[in-house]
């Protein structure tokens, strides 16, 4: 139980003076350690470990920086300014593939193969195709993420990327009916479809809804393999100024409402981007209890 002393809040968690003193003592006991080494030691001391066993090193470093900015600790001087691979990430290199038109019935292109390519040899191809042919281009997904390259007859026909869900979406949260505490604890059990691309030379009726149906049956298993926990809910946004979302509705996704158009870091309470439809898809009938909701809203 935390002391009722002066507390420090970071990412929704509260830290007591005693815990901050521990960080201070860790720094003093290891005067030759870099900030990176100190953050890893703190991760180990506090068991800040992801489900897949990796240390939550970047979160810990950010926490320590915030403590220093608040005047609660003094970090050692930076020993280097390492390249920030996320901030300096180059656009995907264009990869040329066969663009011969595919005009066929769905049954004619079977079997269709899903390949999860995150951290695998074909990931650059998936990134490249999204960068070249998706109207939003390619941006690196945030947090936990999976990427799929879909092929038929040995040729790529579609790409999907899935990532950690936005922390708060009013329409979704009201539909699920979870409390703030439960949402914070279980938001990791939701996957957000950040990109869905059917390559422009592929013309196969009902392909998109078929792929959405297939992914709903495999993504939780793949997420468990990658991150050590399942997925119970899928969601996406549809920009209705461009799309009707027909393939999602054909795959039985549900319209939950609309975004506010303000973005996650808004401070003005005014819309500053396009308002989108919020669509969701439960992966089981008891998805609410799997997400930690004890009573149906």
C-alpha positions as CSV (number, residue, x, y, z in Angstrom):
1,X,0.0,0.0,0.0
2,X,1.4,3.4,-1.0
3,X,2.3,6.1,1.6
4,X,-0.1,9.0,1.9
5,X,2.7,11.4,1.3
6,X,3.5,13.7,-1.6
7,X,2.7,11.6,-4.7
8,X,3.7,11.8,-8.3
9,X,1.4,10.7,-11.1
10,X,2.5,9.3,-14.4
11,X,0.4,7.6,-17.1
12,X,-2.5,7.2,-14.7
13,X,-0.4,5.6,-12.0
14,X,0.4,7.2,-8.6
15,X,3.9,6.9,-7.1
16,X,4.7,7.7,-3.4
17,X,7.7,9.5,-1.9
18,X,9.1,6.1,-0.8
19,X,9.0,4.8,-4.4
20,X,10.6,8.0,-5.7
21,X,13.3,7.7,-3.0
22,X,14.0,4.2,-4.3
23,X,14.7,5.6,-7.8
24,X,16.9,8.3,-6.2
25,X,18.9,5.6,-4.3
26,X,19.2,3.5,-7.4
27,X,20.9,6.4,-9.2
28,X,23.2,7.2,-6.3
29,X,24.2,3.6,-5.9
30,X,25.2,3.3,-9.6
31,X,27.0,6.6,-10.4
32,X,28.7,5.3,-13.5
33,X,25.6,3.8,-15.1
34,X,24.0,5.5,-18.2
35,X,20.3,6.5,-18.2
36,X,19.6,3.4,-20.3
37,X,21.2,1.0,-17.9
38,X,19.5,2.7,-14.9
39,X,16.1,2.3,-16.6
40,X,16.7,-1.4,-17.2
41,X,17.7,-1.9,-13.6
42,X,14.5,-0.1,-12.4
43,X,12.4,-2.3,-14.8
44,X,13.9,-5.4,-13.2
45,X,13.5,-4.1,-9.7
46,X,9.8,-3.2,-10.2
47,X,9.1,-6.0,-12.6
48,X,8.1,-3.7,-15.5
49,X,8.0,-6.4,-18.0
50,X,5.8,-6.9,-21.1
51,X,3.8,-10.1,-21.5
52,X,6.4,-11.3,-24.1
53,X,9.2,-10.9,-21.5
54,X,10.7,-7.7,-22.9
55,X,11.5,-4.9,-20.4
56,X,9.3,-1.8,-20.6
57,X,12.5,0.2,-21.0
58,X,11.2,3.1,-23.0
59,X,8.2,3.6,-20.6
60,X,10.7,3.5,-17.7
61,X,13.0,6.1,-19.3
62,X,10.1,8.4,-20.0
63,X,9.0,8.0,-16.4
64,X,12.5,8.9,-15.1
65,X,12.7,12.0,-17.4
66,X,9.3,13.2,-16.0
67,X,10.6,12.7,-12.5
68,X,13.6,14.8,-13.3
69,X,11.5,17.6,-15.0
70,X,9.4,17.7,-11.8
71,X,12.6,18.1,-9.7
72,X,12.2,14.8,-7.9
73,X,15.4,13.1,-9.1
74,X,18.6,14.1,-10.9
75,X,19.7,11.9,-13.8
76,X,23.3,11.5,-14.9
77,X,24.3,13.5,-17.9
78,X,23.6,12.0,-21.3
79,X,26.5,9.9,-22.5
80,X,25.3,10.0,-26.1
81,X,22.4,11.1,-28.3
82,X,21.4,7.8,-29.9
83,X,19.4,7.8,-33.1
84,X,15.6,7.7,-32.5
85,X,14.6,5.1,-35.0
86,X,10.9,6.0,-34.7
87,X,11.4,9.7,-35.1
88,X,13.9,9.3,-37.9
89,X,12.3,6.3,-39.7
90,X,12.6,6.5,-43.4
91,X,9.8,5.8,-45.8
92,X,9.6,2.2,-47.0
93,X,11.6,1.5,-50.1
94,X,9.4,0.9,-53.1
95,X,9.3,-2.8,-54.0
96,X,8.1,-3.6,-57.5
97,X,5.8,-6.6,-57.9
98,X,3.7,-8.1,-60.7
99,X,0.8,-5.8,-61.4
100,X,-1.0,-7.9,-63.9
101,X,-4.7,-7.4,-63.2
102,X,-6.5,-10.1,-61.2
103,X,-10.2,-10.2,-62.2
104,X,-11.8,-13.3,-60.9
105,X,-14.4,-14.9,-58.7
106,X,-13.4,-15.4,-55.0
107,X,-13.6,-19.2,-55.5
108,X,-11.2,-19.0,-58.5
109,X,-8.3,-17.5,-56.4
110,X,-8.4,-20.0,-53.6
111,X,-6.5,-20.9,-51.5
112,X,-5.8,-17.5,-50.0
113,X,-2.8,-17.4,-47.6
114,X,-2.3,-15.1,-44.6
115,X,1.3,-14.5,-43.6
116,X,2.0,-12.6,-40.4
117,X,5.1,-10.7,-41.4
118,X,5.9,-8.5,-38.4
119,X,9.7,-8.8,-37.7
120,X,10.0,-11.3,-40.6
121,X,11.5,-11.2,-44.1
122,X,8.4,-10.0,-45.9
123,X,7.7,-7.1,-43.6
124,X,9.4,-4.5,-45.9
125,X,7.2,-5.7,-48.8
126,X,4.1,-5.2,-46.7
127,X,5.3,-1.7,-45.6
128,X,6.2,-0.8,-49.2
129,X,2.8,-1.8,-50.7
130,X,0.9,0.2,-48.0
131,X,3.2,3.1,-48.6
132,X,2.6,3.0,-52.4
133,X,-1.0,2.2,-52.6
134,X,-2.9,3.1,-49.4
135,X,-4.4,6.6,-49.5
136,X,-2.9,7.4,-46.1
137,X,0.5,6.0,-47.0
138,X,2.6,4.0,-44.5
139,X,3.1,5.0,-40.9
140,X,4.7,2.8,-38.3
141,X,1.9,1.3,-36.0
142,X,2.3,2.1,-32.3
143,X,2.6,-0.3,-29.4
144,X,1.9,-4.0,-29.9
145,X,1.3,-4.7,-33.6
146,X,0.9,-7.3,-36.2
147,X,1.1,-7.1,-40.0
148,X,-0.3,-9.4,-42.6
149,X,0.5,-10.0,-46.2
150,X,-2.3,-11.8,-48.0
151,X,-1.5,-13.8,-51.1
152,X,-3.2,-15.9,-53.8
153,X,-1.4,-18.1,-56.3
154,X,1.9,-16.8,-54.9
155,X,1.0,-13.2,-55.6
156,X,0.3,-10.5,-52.9
157,X,-3.3,-9.3,-53.1
158,X,-3.8,-7.4,-49.8
159,X,-2.2,-6.1,-46.7
160,X,-3.4,-5.4,-43.1
161,X,-1.8,-3.8,-40.1
162,X,-3.2,-4.1,-36.6
163,X,-1.9,-2.2,-33.6
164,X,-2.7,-1.2,-30.0
165,X,-6.1,0.5,-29.7
166,X,-6.6,4.2,-28.9
167,X,-6.8,4.7,-25.1
168,X,-10.3,6.2,-25.1
169,X,-13.0,6.2,-27.8
170,X,-16.3,7.3,-26.3
171,X,-18.6,5.3,-28.6
172,X,-16.6,2.1,-28.0
173,X,-16.3,2.6,-24.3
174,X,-20.0,3.2,-23.9
175,X,-20.9,0.1,-26.0
176,X,-18.5,-2.1,-24.0
177,X,-19.7,-0.6,-20.8
178,X,-16.4,-0.8,-18.9
179,X,-15.2,1.5,-16.2
180,X,-12.2,3.7,-16.5
181,X,-10.2,1.4,-14.3
182,X,-11.1,-1.7,-16.3
183,X,-10.4,0.0,-19.6
184,X,-6.9,1.0,-18.5
185,X,-6.2,-2.5,-17.3
186,X,-7.6,-4.3,-20.4
187,X,-7.2,-1.9,-23.3
188,X,-4.4,-4.2,-24.5
189,X,-7.0,-6.9,-25.3
190,X,-8.3,-4.8,-28.2
191,X,-6.6,-4.6,-31.7
192,X,-7.1,-1.6,-34.0
193,X,-7.1,-2.1,-37.7
194,X,-4.9,0.8,-38.8
195,X,-4.5,-0.1,-42.5
196,X,-6.4,-2.4,-44.8
197,X,-5.4,-2.5,-48.4
198,X,-6.6,-4.5,-51.4
199,X,-4.1,-3.9,-54.1
200,X,-5.6,-1.7,-56.9
201,X,-5.2,-4.2,-59.7
202,X,-7.1,-6.9,-57.7
203,X,-10.8,-7.0,-58.6
204,X,-12.5,-9.9,-56.8
205,X,-16.0,-9.5,-55.5
206,X,-16.5,-10.0,-51.7
207,X,-12.7,-10.3,-51.2
208,X,-12.5,-7.6,-48.6
209,X,-15.3,-9.0,-46.3
210,X,-13.9,-12.5,-46.8
211,X,-10.5,-11.3,-45.5
212,X,-12.0,-9.6,-42.5
213,X,-13.8,-12.8,-41.7
214,X,-10.6,-14.8,-41.9
215,X,-8.5,-12.4,-39.8
216,X,-11.1,-12.5,-37.1
217,X,-10.4,-16.3,-36.7
218,X,-6.6,-16.1,-36.5
219,X,-5.6,-12.7,-35.0
220,X,-6.1,-13.6,-31.3
221,X,-3.9,-16.7,-31.7
222,X,-1.2,-14.8,-33.5
223,X,-1.3,-12.0,-30.8
224,X,-1.0,-14.6,-28.1
225,X,2.1,-16.0,-29.8
226,X,3.7,-12.5,-30.2
227,X,2.7,-10.8,-27.0
228,X,1.4,-13.5,-24.6
229,X,-2.2,-12.4,-24.4
230,X,-5.3,-12.9,-26.6
231,X,-7.5,-10.3,-28.4
232,X,-11.2,-10.1,-27.7
233,X,-12.3,-7.1,-29.7
234,X,-11.4,-5.6,-33.1
235,X,-12.0,-2.0,-34.1
236,X,-11.4,0.5,-36.8
237,X,-12.4,4.0,-38.0
238,X,-14.0,4.7,-41.4
239,X,-13.7,8.1,-43.0
240,X,-17.2,8.4,-44.5
241,X,-16.2,11.3,-46.7
242,X,-14.2,8.7,-48.7
243,X,-15.7,5.2,-47.9
244,X,-19.0,3.6,-46.9
245,X,-17.4,0.8,-44.9
246,X,-19.3,-1.8,-46.9
247,X,-16.9,-4.6,-46.5
248,X,-16.9,-4.2,-42.7
249,X,-20.6,-4.3,-42.5
250,X,-20.7,-7.3,-44.8
251,X,-18.3,-9.0,-42.3
252,X,-20.8,-8.2,-39.5
253,X,-18.9,-5.4,-37.9
254,X,-21.1,-3.0,-35.9
255,X,-21.3,0.8,-36.2
256,X,-20.9,2.2,-32.6
257,X,-21.0,5.9,-33.3
258,X,-18.6,8.6,-34.3
259,X,-15.2,10.0,-33.2
260,X,-15.1,13.5,-31.7
261,X,-12.6,14.6,-34.3
262,X,-10.3,15.9,-31.6
263,X,-7.5,13.3,-31.4
264,X,-5.9,11.8,-28.3
265,X,-3.8,14.8,-27.2
266,X,-6.5,17.5,-27.7
267,X,-6.4,20.4,-25.2
268,X,-9.1,22.6,-26.9
269,X,-12.2,20.4,-26.9
270,X,-12.7,21.4,-30.6
271,X,-12.7,19.2,-33.6
272,X,-9.4,19.5,-35.5
273,X,-9.7,16.6,-37.9
274,X,-12.3,14.6,-39.9
275,X,-15.0,12.9,-37.8
276,X,-15.1,9.2,-38.5
277,X,-17.4,6.3,-37.9
278,X,-16.3,3.9,-35.2
279,X,-16.8,0.2,-36.1
280,X,-16.2,-2.7,-33.8
281,X,-16.3,-6.5,-33.9
282,X,-16.4,-8.9,-30.9
283,X,-14.4,-12.1,-31.2
284,X,-16.7,-14.0,-28.9
285,X,-20.2,-13.8,-27.4
286,X,-18.8,-13.3,-24.0
287,X,-16.4,-10.5,-25.1
288,X,-17.6,-8.2,-22.3
289,X,-16.7,-10.6,-19.5
290,X,-13.4,-11.3,-21.3
291,X,-12.7,-7.6,-21.3
292,X,-13.4,-7.5,-17.5
293,X,-16.9,-6.1,-17.6
294,X,-18.9,-7.8,-14.7
295,X,-22.4,-6.6,-15.7
296,X,-23.9,-6.0,-19.1
297,X,-24.6,-2.3,-19.7
